[in-house]
Amino acid sequence: MQEMAAAQPSGWRGVVADWASDQRAFKNVSWGKAMMWIFLLSDTFVFSCFLLSYMTVRSSTTVPWPNPSEVFALEIGGRSIPLILIAIMTFVLISSSGTMAMAVNFGYRRDRVRTAALMLVTAAFGATFVGMQAFEWTKLIMEGVRPWGNPWGAAQFGSCFFMITGFHGTHVTIGVIFLLAIARKVWRGDFDQERPGFFTSRKGRYEIVEIMGLYWHFVDLVWVFIFAFFYLW
């Protein structure tokens, strides 16, 4: 034990030793999971740059910024309800995180039927979100919103809206496609039979479901920040 303690320094020296080389920090982490974390880290920087640019533009423009409660309101029963569609979209996407987490849980239990079913439910939530976002885009385009202007104020509003929500919507769409592909492989038992093909891991390994879950939770988390900074500010 004393030899092991001497070999693994404690305190800040231990932290430096952990992250100075992948021999310890990533020794027990699979290649696929490590690569997904690296991808999500890089994507975090991209979304952060978008949101920081949006906040800079909104804070520096001299033209009044459109009021999100008015721009994103829907007429229901003769009444204008602010942000109702955005609230439903947020609820749908957050709910999909719950079904994805359950899919990962059943995946490691090797319950392929429930895993595939929950992944399909997650994909349905994601497709619903993308459909509502398409409706939102269509509504605003018909009302005159363009990347170079809009009828409510600062011209930068349109470019910020289409760039940020479009980039996030692309992530959700890609996630839905991969969810369907992996759910099909789980349903057919590819991971149990070690059937060759794309995204098929070693026999009995459902780690790809967890890797897909990491991506999906990241997409949901990013939407929380977009919702807070773009729609509530």
Buried (B, 14 or more C-beta within 10 A) or exposed (E): EEEEEEEEEEEEEEEEBBEEEEEEBBEEEBEBBBEBBEEBEEBEEEBEEBBEBBBEBBEEBEEEBBEBEEBBBBEEEEEEBBBEBBBBBBEBBBBBBBBBBBBBBBBEEEBBEBBBBBBBBBBBBBBBBBEBBEEBBEBBEEEEBBBEBBEBBBEBBBBBBBBBBEBBBEBBBEBBEBBBBBBEBBBBEBBBEEEEEEBBBEEEBBBBBBBBBBBBBBBBBBBEBBBEBBBEE
